[in-house]
Amino acid sequence: MRKSAFWLCLILILLTAGTPLVAQSPYYNNGPVWRVIYVHTKTGMSDLYWNDLNRNFKPIYDEFKKQGWVVDYKFYTNPVMEHPDDWDVAIAIEYKDWGTIDEMSEKATGIAAKHYGSREAMMEAAKKRAEYSTAVRSSLAREVTLK
């Protein structure tokens, strides 16, 4: 009897403790999740970078959109750099929710490898990309709308 009372209490505690975790904010509604990658293109190399985006990023992420993993993606430029190594291109990728990022992690690599022809070719392209660009930082943020 004591064991069943213990388990019942434990289950009730877990159920009530979990409730605040999924509760909505009284101030905003949750929206999609955005990953923003800030990139610095090396001097005189921006043509190589933009060509790479058109040739490689765009077809891969268009396929991710077809799979339903990516809602949209956008590019931004930074006209006011604070220092010579600051970002000049930002790539914003919109996901439906946090779970989508987890769902696509394994499958996305296969799609990218198929685009490049092999994992080795994909890794070689990444090495070449590092010759003309550097990722400054990457961030994740949830979009919210005020109530």
N, C-alpha and C positions, 0 to 999 in steps of 0.2 A: 504494500500500500504506500509506503514512504517513497519507494522508487517511482511509482506512477505519479504521485503528487509532485515529486521533484521535476519529472519530465514535463508535466503539465505547466508548472510554474516557469520552467525554462522556455517552453514554447510561447507562452503568453508574453514573457519579457522580450523575446526575440521579435514577436509580431508587433508589439507596441513600440519597441526601439526602432524598428525598421520604418515605421510610418512617417516620422519626420524626414527621413532620407528621401522619400519620393514626393513629399508634399510640395505643392507649387508655391512660388513666391507670391506674396500679396502685391508686389510691385510690377512684376513683368511676367510674360509668357515665354517659355523656352522656344527657340527656333533652331535653325540648322547650325552645324559646327563648321567653322572655317579654319583651314590651315593656311597660313601666310608664310611664304618662303621669301626672304630678302636676299637678293643676289648682287654682288659687285662684279661687273664685267671689267676685265683688265683694259687698260688704255689701248685704243685702236682695235679692240677685239669684239666690239658690239655686233658687227655684221655676222661674225661666226656664231655668236650666242643666239641671235634672233633666227638665223637659219637653222640652227640646231633645234630651237623650240618648234619651228614650223615642221621640220622633218621628223622629229622624234616625240616631243612632248604632246603636240596636238593630236596626232593619230592615236597615241596610247590613251590619252585622257578622253578622247571622243569615244573610244571603245569602253572605257570605264563608265561613261555616261550611258551608253547603250545597255550596259550590265545593270544600271541603276545604282551604282556605288557613288558616283559623283553627280551632283545636281547641276553644277556649273563651275566654270573657272574663268578668272579674269587676270589681266596683266595691268600693272601700274608702273609708271616711271617716276623717278624722284628728281625734280628740277633743282632742288636746293640741298645739295650734299653738305654735310657738316664737316667732313674730313675726307681726305683722298681715298680711303678704303671703305667709305660709307656705301650703302646699297644704292643702286641706280635702277634696278628692276625688282618688282615684287610680283609674285605669283600667288593669287588667292584661289584656293580650291574649296568649293562648298560641298559638304557632305550632309545627308539628311539628318543624321544623329551620330552619337558616339559609337553605337553598335556597328554602324556601317564601316567605320574605319577598321574595327576588329574583323568583321566579316570578309573584307576584301584583302587583308594582308597577305594571306597565302596565295590566293588566286591571282592577284595583281601581278606578282612576279612572273608567273607563267605567261600572262598576256604580253608583258614587256619583253620577255625573252623571245617570244614568238615574233614580235615586231622586229627585233634586232637580228633574229635568225638563230641565236644561241645565247646562253648565259655568258659565255666568254666574250662574244661580240658586245653584249650589253655592258660588261665590265670594262672593256676596252673603250667604248664610247664615253663612259663615266670618267675614265682617266684623261681622255682627250678634252672633255668638257672642263676638267680642272685646270687645263692649260690656259683657258681664256676666261674663266669665271670662278668665283668663290662664293659659297653660301655664307652670308654674314650671320644670319640666324633664321630660325623657324619657330613659329608660334601657333598655338591652337587656341581658339576662342569660340564660345557659344554666342550666337546672335540672339538677342532678346528684344521683345517689343513691350513697351510700357503698357500697363493696363489702363 
